[in-house]
Amino acid sequence: MYHIWLQSSKNALHAELRQCDEEGTDISALRARFDELLGAENEDDAWRARADELLDEVSELSASAEAEGSEPSELRPIRALRPASRWKTPRPLPGRDVVSDHILGAWQGRCAGCLLGKPFEGWRKEQIEGFCAETGQWPLRGFVSAGAATDDMSERYPISDRPFIDRVDHMVSDDDTNYTAAGLLIYERHGRVFTPGNVAEFWMQYLPVLHVCTAERAAYRNFVCGVDPPRSARLRNPYREWIGAQIRADFWGYVCPGDPATAAEFAWRDASISHVKNGVYGEMWVAAMLAAAAVEGDLRAVVEAGLGEIPRGSRLASEVREVVALADGGAGPDELMARVHARWDEGVGHDWCHTISNASIVAAALLTCGGDFARAVTTAVAPGFDTDCNGATVGSIMGMLLGASILPPEWARPLNDRLSTDIRGANEVRITDMAIRTVNLALS
């Protein structure tokens, strides 16, 4: 049976309409066909065949629009549009012990931030605040327990089978950490010369298709059907600027400490198999920030290092720079998160899972945390949107910046140095082992 997640749907068509509007693709000649399909009663095989044909035509229009715009997806034109003030050369690294401490901190921070946000994945801001307030855990200060929930609350909040901290004893499997582990395994196999094709091949060999989501699932389907990167990122892929690539950034930053430009290039190779434009830039931005955080203790400088590797006029860069300007002007996390909610509707899948909406949350959390790990990750999770993704990204950057020796023990201890993944052959790994292997690659 061909799984419903691999088929075109009305939700995909709605997402495509939003995507085309935001990227400036003129689909006026196709609009009547969109309306007809969205108004149909049934999504049967004939309907899906027509939807696939329509999405194929849109992919060609989108590619043409991109060629005429200021948001390229290819590496060379991306680099040509970077700001002149970017971090241009790698910085010297401290000793091996210090680098090791920072990389272990990044692995631990990513796992901890992801585990904080994972129970709330898909919840809205009001649900998170309501549940935590009713259980005496608001405002967020640390991992959340479900132990105080009453039967009545269980009916009002989707808490069944959620990995609250009193239900787990390690970092459970999650796509946010699957890709970090995958990056390590890909790099161990192919080194610095790995290609987008190597990434696609690894997914098909080691990562089950139903354990990838949105843009990744669309790209995976394309690989299986013989569509190679970079076309795999665009064909029948309405999610091509969603957050999936941004959550795959971390290992590429880990393996390039002090070198944001190379980290961003590695991230581009990874992102280009499933994303375009701002979807690609999100991964490049995060990877560059992580590379910078290994040697830079100022979070504003870290954010700027990331912005230095993406087109200065892109939508992502513009939104993040607005967050930077507001934070520079004294805006606190509440004001910045209210701005995100005013700009994006968390009740709409496209907004909830988009790269830019979630990148704004990441930037706001980093710029207002005062260097405090707990404040950073809880600020990233509390406003909703993609909670586990944002908690993981912010935790990763803060862990890299602080190092494991400074990371508060209450965040690392509950992980018990264990990480589960959905990757064949690496279902149970030690976080410390992953960090040691990363250091060996980074310093080789």
C-alpha positions, 0 to 999 in steps of 0.5 A: 500500500502506498502510504497516505503520507507519500501522496498529494493531498489538499493540505499539500495544495494549500501549502503550495499556494502559500509557498508560491505567494511568498516566493513570488511565483505567478500561478494565476494561469493555474489558479482555477485548477487549484480551486477545482481540486480544493473544492472536490469532495473526494481525494481518490486516485484520479484526484491525486493524479491531477494534483501531481500533474498540477504540482509538477507544473508549479515546480517548473514555474517556481524554478523560473521565478527563482532564476529571476529573483534575489533568493538563489538556491545554488551555492555560488550565487548564494555566496555572491549575495552574502554581506561584505562584513561576514566572518571571512576566515577561520579562527584559531582553535583552543586546545583539544580538551577545550574543543572537546568540551564545547562539542560535547556541550553541543551534543548534550544541549541539543538533546536536552533542548529537544527533550524539553520541547518534544512533549509539546510538539504540535501544541499551541502556546495557550496549551503549553502555558495552560498545562504548565500553569495547572501543574505548577510548572509555569513559567518554564524553568526546566524539564516538565513532568506529567505526574501532577496531571489529573484525569480531567487534564488528560481529557483537555491536553494531549499528554498520552504517550508524550515523553515528559521527563518523568516518563523517560530516562534518556533522549528518545528518538526524534527526527531532530537528533536523527539527522545530527547522528546521520551527519556524523555517519555520513561524514565518517564514510565520505569525509569533507568531499561528501556530496548531496547524492551521498546524503540521499543515498544514506537516507535510503539505506539507513533511515526509514521513509516514514521517519522523515517528514514534510520536505524530507518525505517529498524528497525521499519519494523523489529519490526512490522514483529516480529524481536526483538532487537538486530537482528532488528538492522542488518536484511535488514539494510544497514544503521546500522552505519549511524547517526540515533542513534547519534541524539538520544543520548541527553536525556540519557546525560541530565538525567545522569549529571556528569556520562558519563558511565551511560549515555553511557549505556543508549545510548547503550540500545537505539542504539542497536535496530537499529544500530551496531558498530560505529552507536552504538558508536556515540550515546554512545559518544554524551551521555557521552559528554553531561553528562560530559558537565554538570560539565566540562567546558573544551571542549577538556575534554568533547570530551575525556570523550565521547571517554572514553566510546567507543572502543579505536580502533574503526573507530569512535574513530580513526577519532575523535582522528585525529581531536583532534590531528590536533586541538591540533596542531593549525588546525582551522575549515577550515582545519578540515572541508576540511579534512572531505570533502577529506575523505567523499563525501557529494554527496553520501548518505552513506558518507553524513549520516554516523556517522563518517563523521558527528562526525568528524564535531561535534568534529571539531566544539567543539574543535575550537569554543573557548567556543562560542555558535554561533561559534560552531553551525555555524561551525557545519552547514556551511560545509554541510553534515547532517546540522540539526543533527550536529547543534543540537548535537553541540548546545546541548553540548554547551548549557549544558556546558554554561547553559541557563543563558549564552546562547546568547538570540538571539538563545533562543528567536526565539524559543518562548519556543515552540517545536513541535514533531511528537510524539502522545500525545506530538505534542506541548510542552514547552521547559522549561517544558521538561527541568523541567521534565528532572531535576526532573528525573536526580536528583531523 
